[in-house]
Amino acid sequence: MHDIADLELRGLPGVFVASEEFVSAADAQSQALGFPTIRRVFTSHPIQDRTDDEMKSLADEVFEEILAAITK
């Protein structure tokens, strides 16, 4: 989240991507950083111990959402 806030301060678009387990933490941290509207995309959880093919599938599932968020 800090990296995305830094990008936004520099005028560069950024999107925070994490698994759905971290929705509440992302909300709290974006508020604390003063960026409550930081764009964020969440994938299914867990991602730990997934194979490369499973990770590629997860990325494919959220690609359009990430693209839409970064180009708004």
Biopython code that builds the backbone (N, CA, C, O; Angstrom):
import numpy as np
from Bio.PDB.StructureBuilder import StructureBuilder

atoms = [
    (1, "MET", "N", (0.820, -1.186, 0.000)),
    (1, "MET", "CA", (0.000, 0.000, 0.000)),
    (1, "MET", "C", (0.868, 1.255, 0.000)),
    (1, "MET", "O", (0.530, 2.242, -0.653)),
    (2, "HIS", "N", (1.975, 1.222, 0.723)),
    (2, "HIS", "CA", (2.877, 2.380, 0.758)),
    (2, "HIS", "C", (3.415, 2.690, -0.636)),
    (2, "HIS", "O", (3.530, 3.855, -1.019)),
    (3, "ASP", "N", (3.742, 1.652, -1.387)),
    (3, "ASP", "CA", (4.267, 1.864, -2.736)),
    (3, "ASP", "C", (3.223, 2.522, -3.631)),
    (3, "ASP", "O", (3.551, 3.411, -4.417)),
    (4, "ILE", "N", (1.983, 2.096, -3.520)),
    (4, "ILE", "CA", (0.921, 2.675, -4.338)),
    (4, "ILE", "C", (0.684, 4.125, -3.938)),
    (4, "ILE", "O", (0.492, 4.978, -4.806)),
    (5, "ALA", "N", (0.694, 4.418, -2.650)),
    (5, "ALA", "CA", (0.547, 5.797, -2.188)),
    (5, "ALA", "C", (1.686, 6.659, -2.722)),
    (5, "ALA", "O", (1.460, 7.796, -3.137)),
    (6, "ASP", "N", (2.900, 6.132, -2.716)),
    (6, "ASP", "CA", (4.050, 6.868, -3.246)),
    (6, "ASP", "C", (3.879, 7.141, -4.730)),
    (6, "ASP", "O", (4.150, 8.251, -5.188)),
    (7, "LEU", "N", (3.436, 6.153, -5.484)),
    (7, "LEU", "CA", (3.192, 6.361, -6.912)),
    (7, "LEU", "C", (2.156, 7.458, -7.129)),
    (7, "LEU", "O", (2.338, 8.336, -7.973)),
    (8, "GLU", "N", (1.080, 7.403, -6.369)),
    (8, "GLU", "CA", (0.030, 8.402, -6.504)),
    (8, "GLU", "C", (0.562, 9.806, -6.202)),
    (8, "GLU", "O", (0.208, 10.764, -6.890)),
    (9, "LEU", "N", (1.408, 9.930, -5.177)),
    (9, "LEU", "CA", (2.000, 11.228, -4.852)),
    (9, "LEU", "C", (2.868, 11.750, -5.986)),
    (9, "LEU", "O", (3.009, 12.961, -6.156)),
    (10, "ARG", "N", (3.446, 10.851, -6.756)),
    (10, "ARG", "CA", (4.284, 11.233, -7.890)),
    (10, "ARG", "C", (3.479, 11.464, -9.161)),
    (10, "ARG", "O", (4.038, 11.808, -10.202)),
    (11, "GLY", "N", (2.166, 11.275, -9.074)),
    (11, "GLY", "CA", (1.306, 11.468, -10.239)),
    (11, "GLY", "C", (1.243, 10.265, -11.161)),
    (11, "GLY", "O", (0.796, 10.372, -12.303)),
    (12, "LEU", "N", (1.694, 9.115, -10.664)),
    (12, "LEU", "CA", (1.673, 7.897, -11.470)),
    (12, "LEU", "C", (0.537, 6.998, -10.986)),
    (12, "LEU", "O", (0.356, 6.827, -9.780)),
    (13, "PRO", "N", (-0.220, 6.429, -11.902)),
    (13, "PRO", "CA", (-1.319, 5.558, -11.468)),
    (13, "PRO", "C", (-0.795, 4.258, -10.887)),
    (13, "PRO", "O", (0.205, 3.717, -11.360)),
    (14, "GLY", "N", (-1.456, 3.765, -9.881)),
    (14, "GLY", "CA", (-1.081, 2.504, -9.267)),
    (14, "GLY", "C", (-2.313, 1.764, -8.797)),
    (14, "GLY", "O", (-3.355, 2.369, -8.544)),
    (15, "VAL", "N", (-2.193, 0.473, -8.682)),
    (15, "VAL", "CA", (-3.282, -0.372, -8.205)),
    (15, "VAL", "C", (-2.712, -1.351, -7.195)),
    (15, "VAL", "O", (-1.730, -2.040, -7.474)),
    (16, "PHE", "N", (-3.319, -1.412, -6.035)),
    (16, "PHE", "CA", (-2.930, -2.345, -4.992)),
    (16, "PHE", "C", (-3.600, -3.681, -5.297)),
    (16, "PHE", "O", (-4.812, -3.735, -5.506)),
    (17, "VAL", "N", (-2.820, -4.756, -5.325)),
    (17, "VAL", "CA", (-3.351, -6.094, -5.596)),
    (17, "VAL", "C", (-2.971, -7.011, -4.437)),
    (17, "VAL", "O", (-1.806, -7.104, -4.050)),
    (18, "ALA", "N", (-3.984, -7.685, -3.895)),
    (18, "ALA", "CA", (-3.764, -8.613, -2.778)),
    (18, "ALA", "C", (-4.888, -9.640, -2.788)),
    (18, "ALA", "O", (-5.834, -9.534, -3.567)),
    (19, "SER", "N", (-4.773, -10.622, -1.922)),
    (19, "SER", "CA", (-5.852, -11.604, -1.826)),
    (19, "SER", "C", (-6.961, -11.051, -0.938)),
    (19, "SER", "O", (-6.743, -10.146, -0.132)),
    (20, "GLU", "N", (-8.146, -11.610, -1.102)),
    (20, "GLU", "CA", (-9.336, -11.095, -0.422)),
    (20, "GLU", "C", (-9.241, -11.151, 1.101)),
    (20, "GLU", "O", (-10.034, -10.512, 1.792)),
    (21, "GLU", "N", (-8.300, -11.892, 1.618)),
    (21, "GLU", "CA", (-8.080, -11.956, 3.064)),
    (21, "GLU", "C", (-7.679, -10.585, 3.628)),
    (21, "GLU", "O", (-7.833, -10.336, 4.824)),
    (22, "PHE", "N", (-7.170, -9.709, 2.776)),
    (22, "PHE", "CA", (-6.602, -8.443, 3.230)),
    (22, "PHE", "C", (-7.459, -7.221, 2.908)),
    (22, "PHE", "O", (-6.954, -6.099, 2.909)),
    (23, "VAL", "N", (-8.737, -7.422, 2.634)),
    (23, "VAL", "CA", (-9.629, -6.297, 2.329)),
    (23, "VAL", "C", (-9.679, -5.308, 3.491)),
    (23, "VAL", "O", (-9.479, -4.110, 3.290)),
    (24, "SER", "N", (-9.940, -5.788, 4.683)),
    (24, "SER", "CA", (-10.052, -4.893, 5.850)),
    (24, "SER", "C", (-8.734, -4.183, 6.136)),
    (24, "SER", "O", (-8.720, -2.990, 6.440)),
    (25, "ALA", "N", (-7.638, -4.909, 6.038)),
    (25, "ALA", "CA", (-6.326, -4.300, 6.284)),
    (25, "ALA", "C", (-6.029, -3.227, 5.239)),
    (25, "ALA", "O", (-5.487, -2.173, 5.572)),
    (26, "ALA", "N", (-6.377, -3.482, 3.991)),
    (26, "ALA", "CA", (-6.151, -2.494, 2.930)),
    (26, "ALA", "C", (-6.988, -1.247, 3.165)),
    (26, "ALA", "O", (-6.511, -0.128, 2.977)),
    (27, "ASP", "N", (-8.236, -1.442, 3.577)),
    (27, "ASP", "CA", (-9.088, -0.287, 3.887)),
    (27, "ASP", "C", (-8.486, 0.551, 5.004)),
    (27, "ASP", "O", (-8.401, 1.775, 4.894)),
    (28, "ALA", "N", (-8.069, -0.110, 6.079)),
    (28, "ALA", "CA", (-7.505, 0.605, 7.223)),
    (28, "ALA", "C", (-6.218, 1.322, 6.852)),
    (28, "ALA", "O", (-6.014, 2.476, 7.228)),
    (29, "GLN", "N", (-5.356, 0.644, 6.117)),
    (29, "GLN", "CA", (-4.074, 1.258, 5.788)),
    (29, "GLN", "C", (-4.227, 2.412, 4.802)),
    (29, "GLN", "O", (-3.545, 3.429, 4.932)),
    (30, "SER", "N", (-5.106, 2.268, 3.828)),
    (30, "SER", "CA", (-5.295, 3.372, 2.879)),
    (30, "SER", "C", (-5.856, 4.598, 3.595)),
    (30, "SER", "O", (-5.492, 5.727, 3.268)),
    (31, "GLN", "N", (-6.736, 4.383, 4.566)),
    (31, "GLN", "CA", (-7.245, 5.496, 5.370)),
    (31, "GLN", "C", (-6.117, 6.143, 6.166)),
    (31, "GLN", "O", (-5.990, 7.367, 6.202)),
    (32, "ALA", "N", (-5.300, 5.305, 6.805)),
    (32, "ALA", "CA", (-4.203, 5.810, 7.632)),
    (32, "ALA", "C", (-3.185, 6.588, 6.810)),
    (32, "ALA", "O", (-2.577, 7.534, 7.311)),
    (33, "LEU", "N", (-2.995, 6.199, 5.556)),
    (33, "LEU", "CA", (-2.036, 6.883, 4.689)),
    (33, "LEU", "C", (-2.620, 8.132, 4.040)),
    (33, "LEU", "O", (-1.913, 8.883, 3.368)),
    (34, "GLY", "N", (-3.921, 8.347, 4.248)),
    (34, "GLY", "CA", (-4.561, 9.525, 3.670)),
    (34, "GLY", "C", (-4.967, 9.337, 2.220)),
    (34, "GLY", "O", (-5.182, 10.317, 1.507)),
    (35, "PHE", "N", (-5.074, 8.107, 1.777)),
    (35, "PHE", "CA", (-5.473, 7.795, 0.414)),
    (35, "PHE", "C", (-6.629, 6.790, 0.432)),
    (35, "PHE", "O", (-6.462, 5.652, -0.008)),
    (36, "PRO", "N", (-7.786, 7.196, 0.931)),
    (36, "PRO", "CA", (-8.885, 6.235, 1.075)),
    (36, "PRO", "C", (-9.424, 5.699, -0.249)),
    (36, "PRO", "O", (-10.125, 4.688, -0.270)),
    (37, "THR", "N", (-9.105, 6.364, -1.335)),
    (37, "THR", "CA", (-9.634, 5.922, -2.624)),
    (37, "THR", "C", (-8.591, 5.217, -3.498)),
    (37, "THR", "O", (-8.794, 5.059, -4.702)),
    (38, "ILE", "N", (-7.478, 4.797, -2.892)),
    (38, "ILE", "CA", (-6.492, 4.038, -3.666)),
    (38, "ILE", "C", (-7.197, 2.867, -4.329)),
    (38, "ILE", "O", (-7.947, 2.125, -3.695)),
    (39, "ARG", "N", (-6.937, 2.725, -5.614)),
    (39, "ARG", "CA", (-7.559, 1.628, -6.349)),
    (39, "ARG", "C", (-6.963, 0.311, -5.883)),
    (39, "ARG", "O", (-5.758, 0.196, -5.660)),
    (40, "ARG", "N", (-7.839, -0.682, -5.741)),
    (40, "ARG", "CA", (-7.380, -1.986, -5.260)),
    (40, "ARG", "C", (-8.169, -3.101, -5.927)),
    (40, "ARG", "O", (-9.351, -2.958, -6.240)),
    (41, "VAL", "N", (-7.487, -4.201, -6.131)),
    (41, "VAL", "CA", (-8.088, -5.394, -6.720)),
    (41, "VAL", "C", (-7.709, -6.573, -5.829)),
    (41, "VAL", "O", (-6.562, -6.699, -5.400)),
    (42, "PHE", "N", (-8.677, -7.423, -5.561)),
    (42, "PHE", "CA", (-8.435, -8.565, -4.686)),
    (42, "PHE", "C", (-8.670, -9.874, -5.438)),
    (42, "PHE", "O", (-9.626, -10.012, -6.201)),
    (43, "THR", "N", (-7.775, -10.824, -5.204)),
    (43, "THR", "CA", (-7.881, -12.158, -5.788)),
    (43, "THR", "C", (-8.406, -13.118, -4.732)),
    (43, "THR", "O", (-8.536, -12.760, -3.561)),
    (44, "SER", "N", (-8.703, -14.324, -5.152)),
    (44, "SER", "CA", (-9.134, -15.324, -4.177)),
    (44, "SER", "C", (-7.962, -15.693, -3.269)),
    (44, "SER", "O", (-6.795, -15.548, -3.633)),
    (45, "HIS", "N", (-8.305, -16.162, -2.105)),
    (45, "HIS", "CA", (-7.302, -16.495, -1.088)),
    (45, "HIS", "C", (-7.360, -17.991, -0.830)),
    (45, "HIS", "O", (-8.451, -18.553, -0.925)),
    (46, "PRO", "N", (-6.323, -18.646, -0.526)),
    (46, "PRO", "CA", (-4.948, -18.159, -0.370)),
    (46, "PRO", "C", (-4.187, -18.216, -1.698)),
    (46, "PRO", "O", (-4.603, -18.880, -2.647)),
    (47, "ILE", "N", (-3.075, -17.508, -1.734)),
    (47, "ILE", "CA", (-2.207, -17.598, -2.904)),
    (47, "ILE", "C", (-0.926, -18.361, -2.572)),
    (47, "ILE", "O", (-0.207, -18.824, -3.458)),
    (48, "GLN", "N", (-0.669, -18.476, -1.303)),
    (48, "GLN", "CA", (0.521, -19.204, -0.851)),
    (48, "GLN", "C", (0.442, -20.657, -1.314)),
    (48, "GLN", "O", (-0.623, -21.273, -1.269)),
    (49, "ASP", "N", (1.547, -21.184, -1.748)),
    (49, "ASP", "CA", (1.669, -22.580, -2.171)),
    (49, "ASP", "C", (0.941, -22.911, -3.469)),
    (49, "ASP", "O", (0.753, -24.088, -3.777)),
    (50, "ARG", "N", (0.531, -21.917, -4.230)),
    (50, "ARG", "CA", (-0.083, -22.189, -5.539)),
    (50, "ARG", "C", (1.015, -22.442, -6.559)),
    (50, "ARG", "O", (2.127, -21.924, -6.450)),
    (51, "THR", "N", (0.678, -23.241, -7.539)),
    (51, "THR", "CA", (1.636, -23.522, -8.607)),
    (51, "THR", "C", (1.732, -22.319, -9.534)),
    (51, "THR", "O", (0.899, -21.414, -9.478)),
    (52, "ASP", "N", (2.739, -22.313, -10.377)),
    (52, "ASP", "CA", (2.887, -21.237, -11.357)),
    (52, "ASP", "C", (1.650, -21.147, -12.247)),
    (52, "ASP", "O", (1.169, -20.052, -12.538)),
    (53, "ASP", "N", (1.141, -22.287, -12.676)),
    (53, "ASP", "CA", (-0.051, -22.287, -13.529)),
    (53, "ASP", "C", (-1.265, -21.721, -12.798)),
    (53, "ASP", "O", (-2.064, -20.995, -13.389)),
    (54, "GLU", "N", (-1.404, -22.049, -11.528)),
    (54, "GLU", "CA", (-2.515, -21.503, -10.743)),
    (54, "GLU", "C", (-2.378, -19.996, -10.580)),
    (54, "GLU", "O", (-3.372, -19.272, -10.639)),
    (55, "MET", "N", (-1.157, -19.519, -10.377)),
    (55, "MET", "CA", (-0.930, -18.078, -10.243)),
    (55, "MET", "C", (-1.234, -17.360, -11.561)),
    (55, "MET", "O", (-1.803, -16.268, -11.558)),
    (56, "LYS", "N", (-0.858, -17.969, -12.675)),
    (56, "LYS", "CA", (-1.174, -17.377, -13.979)),
    (56, "LYS", "C", (-2.674, -17.308, -14.183)),
    (56, "LYS", "O", (-3.186, -16.328, -14.726)),
    (57, "SER", "N", (-3.379, -18.338, -13.753)),
    (57, "SER", "CA", (-4.834, -18.354, -13.859)),
    (57, "SER", "C", (-5.460, -17.246, -13.004)),
    (57, "SER", "O", (-6.391, -16.571, -13.444)),
    (58, "LEU", "N", (-4.949, -17.064, -11.792)),
    (58, "LEU", "CA", (-5.437, -15.978, -10.932)),
    (58, "LEU", "C", (-5.201, -14.624, -11.588)),
    (58, "LEU", "O", (-6.075, -13.757, -11.573)),
    (59, "ALA", "N", (-4.023, -14.449, -12.157)),
    (59, "ALA", "CA", (-3.701, -13.183, -12.831)),
    (59, "ALA", "C", (-4.642, -12.947, -14.011)),
    (59, "ALA", "O", (-5.114, -11.831, -14.224)),
    (60, "ASP", "N", (-4.905, -13.990, -14.763)),
    (60, "ASP", "CA", (-5.834, -13.872, -15.894)),
    (60, "ASP", "C", (-7.230, -13.468, -15.423)),
    (60, "ASP", "O", (-7.909, -12.681, -16.082)),
    (61, "GLU", "N", (-7.653, -14.008, -14.284)),
    (61, "GLU", "CA", (-8.986, -13.720, -13.754)),
    (61, "GLU", "C", (-9.158, -12.247, -13.400)),
    (61, "GLU", "O", (-10.248, -11.702, -13.569)),
    (62, "VAL", "N", (-8.121, -11.600, -12.920)),
    (62, "VAL", "CA", (-8.243, -10.205, -12.470)),
    (62, "VAL", "C", (-7.599, -9.196, -13.417)),
    (62, "VAL", "O", (-7.604, -7.998, -13.134)),
    (63, "PHE", "N", (-7.053, -9.656, -14.523)),
    (63, "PHE", "CA", (-6.339, -8.757, -15.431)),
    (63, "PHE", "C", (-7.218, -7.584, -15.880)),
    (63, "PHE", "O", (-6.796, -6.431, -15.795)),
    (64, "GLU", "N", (-8.422, -7.867, -16.352)),
    (64, "GLU", "CA", (-9.296, -6.795, -16.838)),
    (64, "GLU", "C", (-9.651, -5.814, -15.724)),
    (64, "GLU", "O", (-9.747, -4.610, -15.959)),
    (65, "GLU", "N", (-9.843, -6.322, -14.534)),
    (65, "GLU", "CA", (-10.152, -5.466, -13.389)),
    (65, "GLU", "C", (-8.972, -4.557, -13.048)),
    (65, "GLU", "O", (-9.157, -3.378, -12.747)),
    (66, "ILE", "N", (-7.774, -5.106, -13.095)),
    (66, "ILE", "CA", (-6.563, -4.311, -12.844)),
    (66, "ILE", "C", (-6.400, -3.250, -13.928)),
    (66, "ILE", "O", (-6.127, -2.086, -13.634)),
    (67, "LEU", "N", (-6.567, -3.656, -15.163)),
    (67, "LEU", "CA", (-6.448, -2.714, -16.284)),
    (67, "LEU", "C", (-7.457, -1.576, -16.153)),
    (67, "LEU", "O", (-7.118, -0.409, -16.351)),
    (68, "ALA", "N", (-8.688, -1.921, -15.820)),
    (68, "ALA", "CA", (-9.722, -0.895, -15.649)),
    (68, "ALA", "C", (-9.373, 0.042, -14.493)),
    (68, "ALA", "O", (-9.551, 1.255, -14.601)),
    (69, "ALA", "N", (-8.883, -0.510, -13.402)),
    (69, "ALA", "CA", (-8.554, 0.319, -12.236)),
    (69, "ALA", "C", (-7.397, 1.260, -12.516)),
    (69, "ALA", "O", (-7.398, 2.400, -12.051)),
    (70, "ILE", "N", (-6.418, 0.798, -13.265)),
    (70, "ILE", "CA", (-5.237, 1.638, -13.506)),
    (70, "ILE", "C", (-5.480, 2.693, -14.590)),
    (70, "ILE", "O", (-4.739, 3.672, -14.681)),
    (71, "THR", "N", (-6.490, 2.499, -15.391)),
    (71, "THR", "CA", (-6.739, 3.462, -16.463)),
    (71, "THR", "C", (-7.884, 4.417, -16.161)),
    (71, "THR", "O", (-8.256, 5.220, -17.016)),
    (72, "LYS", "N", (-8.447, 4.344, -14.965)),
    (72, "LYS", "CA", (-9.528, 5.270, -14.588)),
    (72, "LYS", "C", (-8.976, 6.639, -14.336)),
    (72, "LYS", "O", (-9.728, 7.557, -14.008)),
]
sb = StructureBuilder()
sb.init_structure("model")
sb.init_model(0)
sb.init_chain("A")
sb.init_seg("    ")
for serial, (resi, resn, name, xyz) in enumerate(atoms, 1):
    if name == "N":
        sb.init_residue(resn, " ", resi, " ")
    sb.init_atom(name, np.array(xyz, "f"), 0.0, 1.0, " ", f" {name:<3s}", serial, name[0])
structure = sb.get_structure()
